[in-house]
Amino acid sequence: MHGVRIERLLASTAVALVLAAAPVSARGAQDGAAGATVAAVPAAANPQPLDSSDLPPSVESIGATTPQVAPPAPAAAEKPTAPAPAPAAASPAPAQPSPAAVELETSAPAPAAPATIAAPTPAAPPAAAPAAVATPAPAAAPSATPAPASAATPALAAPVTASAPAAAPTLSAADQAIVDQLHNLSSGKFDRTVGNKKDRTIIDAFYSGRDYAPLWLTDGKLNDRAKAVIAYLGHVDRDGLDPNDYPAPNFAAMSDPAELAEAELKLDMTVITYAHHAAVGRVHWSRISPDILYTTTAPEPADVLAAMVEAKDMTAALDGYEPHTAGYLALKAKLAELRAGKTDAGKAPIAKGPAPKIGAADDRVPALRERLGVTGDGDIYDKALAEAVKKYQKDHQLGVTGTLTPQTIDTLNGPKPDKPIDTILANMERWRWMPHDLGNTYVIVNLAAFTLRVMHDGKPVWTTRIVDGKPEMPTPIMQADMKYITINPTWNVPPSIVNHEYLPALQSDPTVLDRMGLKVGRNPDGTVHIWQPPGDHNALGRIRFNFPNKFLVYQHDTPDKYLFAYDKRAYSHGCMRVQDPPKYAEVLLSLARPSDGYSVERING
């Protein structure tokens, strides 16, 4: 997997949120912009069918959130798309309803054994709470709908980890010679094989607890445990990894106890390296972008070795470190298909040619009708089809002509997949970054597809459109816990918008902020504080969904409802605007507190 390739592919991904049922309490609060934490789902996430729509040419980041209790912080910066400085006409000040917060309290996700982004099956990873924004990503398949982490999350059986290694067995003379060599190597000589001081200490403690009995050798020869491990590591290309990264010593060519002892240690390090890569990825997310943040940690080397001692099935133990989320498994299956030479037929492209006039016959009309969802028979380019083409052009920000222009044909056909296997490998790596288990109930946002899904019991229970960050201010890829929902929020303008947009506007027109309904004051440190009181014209709308995170992003309502009509909806400053916030709140609260009777009417009231 090439770093440059990953960086390019990570531009298109998804956001996932994890939800956990929790007590809910309504309380008044002058809400600040503190916000929520988005928790992940490999987002991009890419669950289920792997279609070309899962591989948009350019998309921002993704993140995931899960709920946990935290009162709103009054002056936290918020990042909705700032209202553009308004022209002269003064508008009457809207009524300012008092803000109220509905708080979802949930426990933090339990750490899991292997893995990272969504929900795995054989190895137990961390479980997430409610509403998390995750980042799984598009799968490289040539067809159509994105499906972030939607499939049921198989239960992942964590690799066995023993706190104390089993007592060393009675040893043969051949093994005793290896014991002596291992004991000798422990006296400051492990560093020839184990370069990291911390790992040397851990491995020495492991062998010391076994009286230096070898793990991979029996009677001086490779044992069944070692054979199973070496065989498994030789086929990790099935999971998008490179078997050459996990070399096994040639034990068969060795007979000297000193050589065998060093080979024993080398195989230890190979297994530990594999467990690390499978659980949290080969490439650390921080090397790809500053707009990515995950908290999943790699398994401890001592736990990995202890798991190898206790495991009855070495294949299952090693496989448990990989994710087993629906999106990851779909990518794995697609990778196998492509390597076997199978391809997706996909939709036939619309042929290029002169644009037909209304009333003219054209062979492309049937395919065009099917692509745009227009009913009709025959091959006449009629007025209804021209209107559908015009709407498509408007939605995709093309020249609105109602004719089949070359640019319209290119957009309809979409980009051809570029090295789809590389795309899949990069997205499998991204799934490894994320928690391997998002829990039974979570939210996953696919930034590439501009959609949000609420997942419960492995199935999507509600889906809506979102607006996410523009290319220069992308929505971050992360995981977090949703803590509370704020009704009638105050928008505390983040410093980046204050300094780059509003202060320059004030210099040109001292009345501009008043006309926009914004207030100006000073923070305790003397910096300018700009905020917008609650109301119908508030940039956050009437509802904000908070998940504390270092990026100060969250999900919220918006007065700019017209943006949801576009197919590409990257217009925000990084936050995620939800098309139907009252319904979203009802769905979340009904899952978190099913007996409390939350409804759209109650939330709107």
DRENPA-69061 format. One record per residue (C-alpha): residue number from 1; residue in three letters; x, y, z. Coordinates in Angstrom, 3 decimals. Layout:
! DRENPA-69061
  pos  code        c1        c2        c3
  NUM   ALA         X         Y         Z
...
! end
This chain:
! DRENPA-69061
  pos  code        c1        c2        c3
    1   MET     0.000     0.000     0.000
    2   HIS     1.611     3.224    -1.137
    3   GLY     1.359     6.251     1.118
    4   VAL     0.832     8.663    -1.735
    5   ARG    -1.971     6.563    -3.089
    6   ILE    -3.682     6.435     0.276
    7   GLU    -3.473    10.161     0.715
    8   ARG    -5.191    10.730    -2.589
    9   LEU    -7.911     8.202    -1.935
   10   LEU    -8.608     9.459     1.534
   11   ALA   -10.025    12.580     0.014
   12   SER   -13.256    10.667    -0.467
   13   THR   -14.637     8.984     2.589
   14   ALA   -17.445     8.760     5.073
   15   VAL   -18.487     9.778     8.557
   16   ALA   -19.996     7.501    11.155
   17   LEU   -21.630     8.139    14.505
   18   VAL   -22.053     5.608    17.248
   19   LEU   -25.144     5.553    19.429
   20   ALA   -25.705     3.975    22.796
   21   ALA   -28.962     3.981    24.687
   22   ALA   -28.769     6.344    27.622
   23   PRO   -30.899     8.352    29.994
   24   VAL   -32.150    11.608    28.546
   25   SER   -32.942    14.747    30.471
   26   ALA   -34.218    18.054    29.194
   27   ARG   -32.731    21.175    30.701
   28   GLY   -32.475    24.867    29.908
   29   ALA   -29.066    26.044    28.862
   30   GLN   -27.500    29.044    27.244
   31   ASP   -25.735    26.823    24.864
   32   GLY   -22.228    27.470    23.708
   33   ALA   -20.540    25.907    20.805
   34   ALA   -18.894    23.120    22.676
   35   GLY   -20.440    20.383    20.743
   36   ALA   -20.016    16.773    20.217
   37   THR   -17.685    14.083    19.345
   38   VAL   -17.924    12.298    16.121
   39   ALA   -17.040     8.675    16.122
   40   ALA   -16.219     6.691    13.254
   41   VAL   -17.281     4.343    10.754
   42   PRO   -14.770     3.671     7.904
   43   ALA   -16.152     5.209     6.801
   44   ALA   -16.316     5.727     4.689
   45   ALA   -17.492     4.481     5.065
   46   ASN   -18.191     1.811     2.800
   47   PRO   -20.457    -0.928     3.862
   48   GLN   -22.557    -3.205     1.703
   49   PRO   -22.704    -3.049    -2.095
   50   LEU   -19.530    -1.602    -3.480
   51   ASP   -20.654     0.824    -6.112
   52   SER   -19.049     3.627    -8.029
   53   SER   -21.139     6.057    -6.020
   54   ASP   -19.061     4.936    -3.076
   55   LEU   -16.007     6.288    -4.885
   56   PRO   -16.683     9.955    -5.556
   57   PRO   -13.857    11.781    -7.263
   58   SER   -13.494    14.380    -4.551
   59   VAL   -14.826    14.366    -1.039
   60   GLU   -13.708    15.540     2.290
   61   SER   -13.225    13.783     5.560
   62   ILE   -15.333    11.796     7.828
   63   GLY   -15.831    11.109    11.474
   64   ALA   -18.001     9.274    13.897
   65   THR   -19.553    10.137    17.198
   66   THR   -21.094     8.339    20.088
   67   PRO   -23.067     9.916    22.914
   68   GLN   -21.712    10.614    26.345
   69   VAL   -22.836    13.062    28.970
   70   ALA   -21.372    16.510    28.977
   71   PRO   -23.059    19.845    29.617
   72   PRO   -22.797    22.373    26.807
   73   ALA   -19.851    24.686    27.041
   74   PRO   -20.961    28.252    26.700
   75   ALA   -18.356    29.795    24.480
   76   ALA   -17.216    26.913    22.380
   77   ALA   -16.623    27.706    18.762
   78   GLU   -19.096    26.287    16.317
   79   LYS   -18.562    25.675    12.670
   80   PRO   -21.730    25.933    10.579
   81   THR   -21.501    27.692     7.302
   82   ALA   -21.400    31.360     8.185
   83   PRO   -24.180    33.523     6.835
   84   ALA   -22.720    35.621     4.087
   85   PRO   -22.493    39.335     4.888
   86   ALA   -25.910    40.657     3.975
   87   PRO   -26.735    43.609     1.787
   88   ALA   -28.260    46.766     3.030
   89   ALA   -31.908    46.084     3.747
   90   ALA   -32.413    45.729     7.451
   91   SER   -34.576    42.833     8.524
   92   PRO   -36.694    42.798    11.673
   93   ALA   -35.065    41.063    14.603
   94   PRO   -36.541    37.558    14.984
   95   ALA   -38.010    36.350    18.221
   96   GLN   -35.326    34.774    20.358
   97   PRO   -36.525    31.560    21.951
   98   SER   -34.629    30.414    24.950
   99   PRO   -32.237    27.558    24.311
  100   ALA   -32.801    24.177    25.850
  101   ALA   -30.671    21.099    25.793
  102   VAL   -31.773    17.493    25.689
  103   GLU   -28.923    15.515    27.127
  104   LEU   -28.216    11.931    26.159
  105   GLU   -26.038    10.320    28.737
  106   THR   -24.261     7.153    27.795
  107   SER   -21.299     5.219    28.900
  108   ALA   -18.152     5.353    26.841
  109   PRO   -17.594     2.501    24.417
  110   ALA   -15.816    -0.441    25.934
  111   PRO   -12.379    -0.956    24.471
  112   ALA   -12.121    -3.902    22.223
  113   ALA    -9.379    -6.212    21.334
  114   PRO    -8.362    -5.919    17.725
  115   ALA    -9.413    -3.409    15.247
  116   THR   -10.650    -0.056    14.487
  117   ILE   -13.455     1.492    12.424
  118   ALA   -16.813    -0.160    12.546
  119   ALA   -18.119    -3.400    13.874
  120   PRO   -16.102    -6.571    13.536
  121   THR   -16.976   -10.169    13.935
  122   PRO   -14.247   -12.430    15.235
  123   ALA   -12.191   -10.245    17.505
  124   ALA   -13.794    -8.040    20.060
  125   PRO   -13.053    -4.386    19.444
  126   PRO   -14.307    -1.268    21.178
  127   ALA   -18.024    -0.739    21.285
  128   ALA   -19.366     2.689    20.561
  129   ALA   -22.261     4.665    21.919
  130   PRO   -24.891     6.680    20.097
  131   ALA   -24.329     8.995    17.238
  132   ALA   -20.847     8.797    15.990
  133   VAL   -19.396    10.212    12.831
  134   ALA   -17.116     7.704    11.312
  135   THR   -14.931     7.453     8.322
  136   PRO   -15.224     4.329     6.342
  137   ALA   -14.841     4.898     2.841
  138   PRO   -16.001     4.118    -0.592
  139   ALA   -15.327     0.700    -1.887
  140   ALA   -13.870     0.505    -5.314
  141   ALA   -16.689    -1.044    -7.185
  142   PRO   -18.026     0.294   -10.386
  143   SER   -21.719     0.652    -9.659
  144   ALA   -23.988     2.799    -7.644
  145   THR   -25.119     3.415    -4.086
  146   PRO   -22.844     4.107    -1.154
  147   ALA   -23.533     2.031     1.899
  148   PRO   -21.515     3.012     4.908
  149   ALA   -21.326     0.407     7.578
  150   SER   -24.873    -0.583     7.226
  151   ALA   -24.756    -4.315     7.364
  152   ALA   -25.165    -6.147    10.581
  153   THR   -22.076    -6.100    12.655
  154   PRO   -20.880    -9.597    13.312
  155   ALA   -19.719   -10.324    16.795
  156   LEU   -15.969   -10.370    16.860
  157   ALA   -14.348   -12.833    19.163
  158   ALA   -11.283   -11.191    20.559
  159   PRO    -8.063   -13.106    20.414
  160   VAL    -7.381   -14.831    23.656
  161   THR    -5.199   -12.838    25.978
  162   ALA    -3.865   -14.324    29.131
  163   SER    -2.617   -12.196    31.961
  164   ALA    -0.168   -14.892    32.962
  165   PRO     1.437   -17.352    30.531
  166   ALA     0.892   -21.049    31.064
  167   ALA     3.539   -22.898    32.981
  168   ALA     6.355   -24.232    30.842
  169   PRO     6.026   -27.906    29.859
  170   THR     8.652   -30.537    30.498
  171   LEU    11.340   -29.987    27.905
  172   SER    13.341   -32.307    25.691
  173   ALA    17.109   -32.043    25.489
  174   ALA    16.800   -30.203    22.166
  175   ASP    14.437   -27.658    23.652
  176   GLN    16.556   -27.267    26.769
  177   ALA    19.437   -26.159    24.573
  178   ILE    17.156   -23.494    23.058
  179   VAL    16.036   -22.467    26.552
  180   ASP    19.648   -21.905    27.496
  181   GLN    20.191   -19.763    24.402
  182   LEU    17.034   -17.696    25.036
  183   HIS    18.132   -17.128    28.599
  184   ASN    21.546   -16.109    27.335
  185   LEU    20.015   -13.706    24.789
  186   SER    17.972   -12.066    27.535
  187   SER    21.182   -10.769    29.074
  188   GLY    21.305    -7.665    26.906
  189   LYS    21.389    -9.543    23.593
  190   PHE    17.712    -9.401    22.642
  191   ASP    18.501    -6.103    20.971
  192   ARG    20.029    -7.940    18.002
  193   THR    16.531    -9.162    17.169
  194   VAL    14.206    -6.856    19.082
  195   GLY    15.121    -3.249    18.333
  196   ASN    12.646    -1.511    20.630
  197   LYS    13.658    -1.309    24.297
  198   LYS    10.081    -1.545    25.535
  199   ASP     9.460    -4.651    23.417
  200   ARG    12.682    -6.220    24.674
  201   THR    11.524    -5.781    28.256
  202   ILE     8.107    -7.240    27.485
  203   ILE     9.469   -10.211    25.565
  204   ASP    12.038   -10.954    28.249
  205   ALA     9.266   -10.885    30.873
  206   PHE     7.164   -13.220    28.715
  207   TYR     9.935   -15.797    28.371
  208   SER    11.031   -15.398    31.951
  209   GLY     7.506   -16.348    33.009
  210   ARG     7.849   -19.516    30.926
  211   ASP    11.324   -20.328    32.233
  212   TYR    12.463   -19.411    28.704
  213   ALA    10.622   -22.348    27.131
  214   PRO    10.201   -21.676    23.383
  215   LEU     6.750   -20.831    22.023
  216   TRP     7.217   -21.902    18.408
  217   LEU     9.530   -24.899    18.776
  218   THR     8.995   -28.382    20.160
  219   ASP    11.788   -30.952    20.241
  220   GLY    13.913   -28.432    18.386
  221   LYS    11.503   -28.304    15.434
  222   LEU     8.708   -26.015    14.298
  223   ASN     5.523   -26.973    16.161
  224   ASP     1.938   -26.986    14.870
  225   ARG     1.247   -23.570    16.408
  226   ALA     4.107   -22.027    14.447
  227   LYS     3.143   -23.808    11.234
  228   ALA    -0.416   -22.449    11.478
  229   VAL     0.842   -18.923    12.143
  230   ILE     3.302   -18.981     9.244
  231   ALA     0.647   -20.359     6.898
  232   TYR    -1.809   -17.631     7.921
  233   LEU     0.706   -14.818     7.509
  234   GLY     1.549   -16.116     4.058
  235   HIS    -1.997   -15.310     2.906
  236   VAL    -2.694   -11.936     4.539
  237   ASP    -2.941   -10.446     1.056
  238   ARG    -6.602   -11.503     1.351
  239   ASP    -6.949    -8.700     3.889
  240   GLY    -5.113    -6.187     1.768
  241   LEU    -1.795    -6.627     3.578
  242   ASP     1.544    -7.663     2.114
  243   PRO     2.848   -11.093     3.249
  244   ASN     6.399    -9.801     2.692
  245   ASP     5.896    -7.501     5.686
  246   TYR     5.594   -10.577     7.948
  247   PRO     8.579   -12.814     7.135
  248   ALA     9.049   -16.133     8.873
  249   PRO    12.552   -17.479     9.522
  250   ASN    13.552   -20.628     7.646
  251   PHE    13.504   -22.919    10.656
  252   ALA    13.990   -26.019     8.470
  253   ALA    17.475   -24.814     7.492
  254   MET    18.545   -24.397    11.142
  255   SER    19.855   -26.875    13.672
  256   ASP    22.085   -24.749    15.898
  257   PRO    20.262   -23.855    19.183
  258   ALA    21.547   -20.271    19.034
  259   GLU    20.126   -19.799    15.524
  260   LEU    16.820   -21.387    16.537
  261   ALA    16.568   -19.127    19.588
  262   GLU    17.044   -16.019    17.444
  263   ALA    14.526   -17.344    14.910
  264   GLU    12.051   -17.858    17.768
  265   LEU    12.350   -14.192    18.696
  266   LYS    12.063   -13.073    15.080
  267   LEU     8.774   -14.952    14.721
  268   ASP     7.570   -13.273    17.942
  269   MET     8.206    -9.874    16.394
  270   THR     6.564   -10.874    13.112
  271   VAL     3.359   -11.890    14.911
  272   ILE     3.384    -8.747    17.063
  273   THR     3.867    -6.590    13.962
  274   TYR     0.984    -8.297    12.179
  275   ALA    -1.340    -7.859    15.171
  276   HIS    -0.495    -4.154    15.264
  277   HIS    -1.090    -3.639    11.542
  278   ALA    -4.320    -5.642    11.531
  279   ALA    -5.740    -3.895    14.578
  280   VAL    -4.917    -0.237    13.854
  281   GLY    -3.403    -0.138    10.371
  282   ARG    -0.002    -0.151     8.714
  283   VAL     0.027     3.596     8.084
  284   HIS    -0.868     5.836    11.011
  285   TRP    -3.753     8.149    10.127
  286   SER    -1.803    11.189    11.348
  287   ARG     0.542    10.766     8.375
  288   ILE    -2.348    11.254     5.968
  289   SER    -4.154    14.357     7.212
  290   PRO    -4.481    16.623    10.255
  291   ASP    -8.255    16.350     9.781
  292   ILE    -8.319    12.723    10.973
  293   LEU    -8.494    11.537    14.578
  294   TYR    -9.002     8.053    16.017
  295   THR    -8.343     6.750    19.508
  296   THR    -8.118     3.005    18.860
  297   THR    -4.905     1.579    20.311
  298   ALA    -2.767    -1.324    19.146
  299   PRO    -2.741    -4.554    21.160
  300   GLU     0.079    -4.828    23.686
  301   PRO     2.880    -7.209    22.619
  302   ALA     2.548    -9.140    25.886
  303   ASP    -1.148    -9.687    25.208
  304   VAL    -0.449   -10.843    21.672
  305   LEU     2.067   -13.451    22.816
  306   ALA    -0.205   -14.569    25.649
  307   ALA    -3.038   -14.965    23.125
  308   MET    -0.825   -17.193    20.996
  309   VAL    -0.127   -19.391    24.022
  310   GLU    -3.796   -19.797    24.918
  311   ALA    -5.377   -19.965    21.458
  312   LYS    -6.842   -23.298    20.412
  313   ASP    -7.231   -22.116    16.803
  314   MET    -4.344   -19.973    15.576
  315   THR    -6.155   -18.918    12.402
  316   ALA    -9.118   -17.599    14.378
  317   ALA    -6.829   -15.883    16.883
  318   LEU    -4.933   -14.003    14.171
  319   ASP    -8.016   -13.265    12.099
  320   GLY    -9.555   -11.727    15.198
  321   TYR    -7.233    -8.754    14.937
  322   GLU    -8.710    -7.719    11.569
  323   PRO   -11.984    -5.750    11.376
  324   HIS   -15.141    -7.742    10.690
  325   THR   -17.476    -4.882     9.939
  326   ALA   -19.875    -5.209     7.037
  327   GLY   -18.050    -2.536     5.050
  328   TYR   -14.657    -4.154     5.553
  329   LEU   -15.935    -7.617     4.639
  330   ALA   -17.599    -6.220     1.509
  331   LEU   -14.274    -4.699     0.465
  332   LYS   -12.488    -7.964     1.187
  333   ALA   -14.955    -9.863    -1.005
  334   LYS   -14.618    -7.286    -3.793
  335   LEU   -10.828    -7.518    -3.586
  336   ALA   -11.021   -11.302    -4.068
  337   GLU   -13.325   -10.843    -7.068
  338   LEU   -11.077    -8.309    -8.785
  339   ARG    -7.969   -10.396    -8.202
  340   ALA    -9.814   -13.360    -9.704
  341   GLY   -10.453   -11.287   -12.820
  342   LYS   -14.127   -10.584   -12.170
  343   THR   -15.482    -7.103   -12.960
  344   ASP   -18.785    -5.327   -12.541
  345   ALA   -20.699    -4.687   -15.711
  346   GLY   -22.180    -1.455   -14.350
  347   LYS   -24.453     0.788   -16.398
  348   ALA   -23.712     1.222   -20.062
  349   PRO   -22.194     4.659   -20.703
  350   ILE   -24.148     7.286   -22.600
  351   ALA   -22.490     7.631   -25.995
  352   LYS   -21.105    10.967   -27.080
  353   GLY   -22.488    12.762   -30.119
  354   PRO   -24.405    15.828   -31.283
  355   ALA   -27.067    17.021   -28.835
  356   PRO   -30.565    16.071   -30.058
  357   LYS   -33.220    18.756   -30.351
  358   ILE   -36.620    18.397   -28.697
  359   GLY   -38.776    16.188   -30.921
  360   ALA   -35.804    14.536   -32.639
  361   ALA   -35.067    10.810   -32.506
  362   ASP   -31.844     9.673   -30.834
  363   ASP   -30.616     6.155   -30.004
  364   ARG   -29.392     7.349   -26.597
  365   VAL   -32.854     8.380   -25.366
  366   PRO   -33.860     5.019   -23.741
  367   ALA   -30.590     4.854   -21.755
  368   LEU   -30.912     8.530   -20.846
  369   ARG   -34.475     8.013   -19.589
  370   GLU   -33.357     5.089   -17.464
  371   ARG   -30.430     7.056   -16.032
  372   LEU   -32.607    10.066   -15.130
  373   GLY   -35.678     8.117   -14.024
  374   VAL   -37.982     9.521   -16.699
  375   THR   -40.870     7.391   -17.967
  376   GLY   -41.634     7.075   -21.672
  377   ASP   -41.233     4.897   -24.760
  378   GLY   -39.397     5.208   -28.007
  379   ASP   -36.331     7.224   -28.885
  380   ILE   -37.783    10.741   -29.147
  381   TYR   -35.998    13.411   -27.126
  382   ASP   -39.191    14.965   -25.765
  383   LYS   -39.862    17.955   -23.515
  384   ALA   -40.139    15.848   -20.334
  385   LEU   -36.692    14.393   -20.942
  386   ALA   -35.268    17.844   -21.706
  387   GLU   -36.652    19.128   -18.390
  388   ALA   -35.047    16.180   -16.554
  389   VAL   -31.720    16.973   -18.243
  390   LYS   -32.093    20.610   -17.223
  391   LYS   -32.677    19.642   -13.576
  392   TYR   -29.695    17.284   -13.656
  393   GLN   -27.503    20.070   -15.031
  394   LYS   -28.656    22.463   -12.313
  395   ASP   -28.054    19.905    -9.546
  396   HIS   -24.552    19.234   -10.837
  397   GLN   -23.709    22.876   -11.411
  398   LEU   -23.413    22.465   -15.169
  399   GLY   -24.583    24.871   -17.828
  400   VAL   -28.390    24.640   -17.674
  401   THR   -29.379    24.156   -21.329
  402   GLY   -31.738    21.180   -21.312
  403   THR   -29.653    19.671   -24.112
  404   LEU   -27.303    16.716   -23.992
  405   THR   -24.013    18.619   -23.906
  406   PRO   -20.617    16.845   -23.780
  407   GLN   -20.150    18.024   -20.164
  408   THR   -23.530    16.537   -19.230
  409   ILE   -22.616    13.204   -20.827
  410   ASP   -19.267    13.107   -19.007
  411   THR   -20.961    13.803   -15.672
  412   LEU   -23.651    11.186   -16.309
  413   ASN   -21.047     8.552   -17.121
  414   GLY   -18.842     9.530   -14.180
  415   PRO   -15.117     8.899   -13.859
  416   LYS   -13.760     5.491   -14.700
  417   PRO   -12.360     3.665   -11.669
  418   ASP    -8.634     4.299   -11.468
  419   LYS    -6.803     1.211   -10.248
  420   PRO    -9.772    -0.158    -8.263
  421   ILE    -7.635    -2.679    -6.374
  422   ASP    -5.485     0.131    -4.960
  423   THR    -8.648     1.970    -3.982
  424   ILE    -9.929    -1.071    -2.109
  425   LEU    -6.592    -1.604    -0.344
  426   ALA    -6.572     1.995     0.866
  427   ASN   -10.137     1.785     2.130
  428   MET    -9.493    -1.495     3.960
  429   GLU    -6.629     0.265     5.711
  430   ARG    -8.999     3.035     6.734
  431   TRP   -11.402     0.513     8.252
  432   ARG    -8.517    -0.763    10.361
  433   TRP    -8.030     2.719    11.826
  434   MET   -11.542     2.795    13.187
  435   PRO   -13.087     0.984    16.147
  436   HIS   -13.866    -2.512    14.974
  437   ASP   -17.158    -2.429    16.832
  438   LEU   -19.427     0.622    16.867
  439   GLY   -21.971    -1.098    19.056
  440   ASN   -25.551    -2.149    18.525
  441   THR   -26.804     1.356    17.732
  442   TYR   -24.806     4.053    15.980
  443   VAL   -24.926     6.747    13.336
  444   ILE   -22.698     6.643    10.300
  445   VAL   -22.203     9.595     7.993
  446   ASN   -20.926     8.992     4.485
  447   LEU   -19.373    12.298     3.515
  448   ALA   -18.689    11.119    -0.001
  449   ALA   -22.390    10.397    -0.538
  450   PHE   -23.623    13.315     1.631
  451   THR   -25.826    10.966     3.662
  452   LEU   -26.401    10.026     7.291
  453   ARG   -27.691     6.659     8.501
  454   VAL   -28.908     5.615    11.917
  455   MET   -28.062     1.942    12.456
  456   HIS   -29.692    -0.428    14.941
  457   ASP   -29.305    -4.201    15.223
  458   GLY   -27.197    -4.191    12.082
  459   LYS   -29.835    -2.505     9.921
  460   PRO   -30.422     1.098     8.827
  461   VAL   -33.488     2.465    10.607
  462   TRP   -33.377     5.990     9.173
  463   THR   -31.459     7.789     6.424
  464   THR   -31.294    11.447     5.463
  465   ARG   -29.325    13.863     3.329
  466   ILE   -26.651    16.095     4.807
  467   VAL   -24.512    19.038     3.759
  468   ASP   -20.865    18.620     4.761
  469   GLY   -17.625    20.588     4.553
  470   LYS   -16.409    22.337     1.446
  471   PRO   -13.068    21.224    -0.019
  472   GLU   -11.088    23.989     1.697
  473   MET   -12.818    23.329     5.067
  474   PRO   -13.530    19.567     5.043
  475   THR   -15.517    17.706     7.645
  476   PRO   -12.956    15.786     9.728
  477   ILE   -12.703    12.013     9.832
  478   MET   -13.024    10.796    13.407
  479   GLN   -14.992     8.972    16.045
  480   ALA   -16.694    10.486    19.056
  481   ASP   -19.576    10.163    21.496
  482   MET   -22.732    12.228    21.114
  483   LYS   -23.484    13.774    24.474
  484   TYR   -26.532    15.997    24.148
  485   ILE   -28.979    17.669    21.801
  486   THR   -29.592    21.421    22.042
  487   ILE   -32.921    22.987    21.100
  488   ASN   -32.794    26.647    19.957
  489   PRO   -29.002    26.913    20.075
  490   THR   -26.934    30.071    20.187
  491   TRP   -24.251    30.138    17.528
  492   ASN   -20.877    31.190    18.892
  493   VAL   -18.933    32.035    15.753
  494   PRO   -15.614    30.173    15.690
  495   PRO   -12.434    32.278    15.698
  496   SER   -11.522    31.180    12.173
  497   ILE   -14.737    32.689    10.778
  498   VAL   -14.479    35.761    13.016
  499   ASN   -10.946    36.548    11.862
  500   HIS   -11.183    35.608     8.201
  501   GLU   -14.717    36.672     7.351
  502   TYR   -16.522    38.901     9.842
  503   LEU   -13.797    41.268    11.048
  504   PRO   -12.817    42.133     7.455
  505   ALA   -16.536    42.641     6.669
  506   LEU   -16.857    44.962     9.698
  507   GLN   -13.999    47.115     8.448
  508   SER   -15.852    47.633     5.173
  509   ASP   -19.300    48.105     6.725
  510   PRO   -19.691    48.658    10.512
  511   THR   -23.429    47.835    10.284
  512   VAL   -23.125    44.512     8.495
  513   LEU   -23.266    42.296    11.585
  514   ASP   -26.307    44.105    12.985
  515   ARG   -28.135    43.496     9.742
  516   MET   -27.243    39.814     9.966
  517   GLY   -28.546    39.541    13.518
  518   LEU   -25.088    38.936    14.984
  519   LYS   -23.841    40.326    18.301
  520   VAL   -20.300    41.455    19.085
  521   GLY   -18.491    41.360    22.417
  522   ARG   -15.181    40.469    24.021
  523   ASN   -13.909    37.160    25.346
  524   PRO   -12.134    37.135    28.741
  525   ASP    -8.788    37.152    26.903
  526   GLY    -9.755    40.309    25.014
  527   THR   -10.390    38.670    21.649
  528   VAL   -13.540    39.500    19.700
  529   HIS   -16.542    37.272    20.402
  530   ILE   -19.335    37.184    17.820
  531   TRP   -22.514    35.217    18.396
  532   GLN   -25.987    34.773    16.969
  533   PRO   -28.981    34.403    19.329
  534   PRO   -31.484    31.563    18.824
  535   GLY   -34.109    32.049    16.152
  536   ASP   -35.357    30.992    12.748
  537   HIS   -32.427    32.683    10.991
  538   ASN   -29.766    31.235    13.281
  539   ALA   -27.046    29.510    11.253
  540   LEU   -27.572    26.372    13.355
  541   GLY   -31.323    26.354    12.828
  542   ARG   -33.437    25.067    15.714
  543   ILE   -31.497    21.936    16.771
  544   ARG   -27.868    21.057    17.294
  545   PHE   -26.461    17.543    17.917
  546   ASN   -23.334    17.715    20.054
  547   PHE   -20.390    15.342    20.198
  548   PRO   -17.335    17.025    21.776
  549   ASN   -14.249    16.892    19.604
  550   LYS   -11.104    18.906    19.026
  551   PHE   -12.344    20.038    15.609
  552   LEU   -15.393    21.793    17.133
  553   VAL   -17.773    20.314    14.580
  554   TYR   -21.219    18.835    15.131
  555   GLN   -24.472    18.160    13.332
  556   HIS   -27.218    20.748    13.174
  557   ASP   -30.282    22.191    11.497
  558   THR   -29.937    24.980     8.913
  559   PRO   -32.126    27.734     7.480
  560   ASP   -30.624    27.074     4.024
  561   LYS   -32.910    24.166     3.141
  562   TYR   -32.472    24.643    -0.607
  563   LEU   -28.965    23.112    -0.504
  564   PHE   -30.410    19.640     0.154
  565   ALA   -31.797    19.584    -3.393
  566   TYR   -28.286    19.392    -4.863
  567   ASP   -26.590    16.058    -5.501
  568   LYS   -23.214    17.390    -4.364
  569   ARG   -23.591    19.142    -1.026
  570   ALA   -20.158    20.291     0.180
  571   TYR   -20.948    23.819     1.400
  572   SER   -20.370    23.951     5.175
  573   HIS   -17.410    25.095     7.282
  574   GLY   -16.928    21.482     8.447
  575   CYS   -20.110    20.737    10.397
  576   MET   -22.802    18.418     9.077
  577   ARG   -26.184    19.992     8.351
  578   VAL   -29.072    17.552     8.628
  579   GLN   -32.059    17.762     6.300
  580   ASP   -34.725    16.785     8.854
  581   PRO   -33.349    17.512    12.354
  582   PRO   -36.616    17.027    14.345
  583   LYS   -37.051    13.554    12.861
  584   TYR   -33.376    12.791    13.474
  585   ALA   -33.776    13.800    17.126
  586   GLU   -36.901    11.656    17.433
  587   VAL   -35.075     8.622    16.024
  588   LEU   -32.063     9.070    18.313
  589   LEU   -34.119     9.672    21.438
  590   SER   -36.490     6.800    20.722
  591   LEU   -33.499     4.470    20.536
  592   ALA   -31.773     5.934    23.599
  593   ARG   -34.926     6.281    25.744
  594   PRO   -37.726     4.284    24.094
  595   SER   -40.087     4.683    27.047
  596   ASP   -39.919     8.494    27.179
  597   GLY   -42.240     9.092    24.242
  598   TYR   -40.172    11.568    22.241
  599   SER   -41.847    12.578    18.983
  600   VAL   -41.351    15.189    16.274
  601   GLU   -44.279    17.147    17.712
  602   ARG   -42.820    17.126    21.209
  603   ILE   -39.397    18.154    19.939
  604   ASN   -40.806    20.959    17.784
  605   GLY   -42.996    22.125    20.654
! end
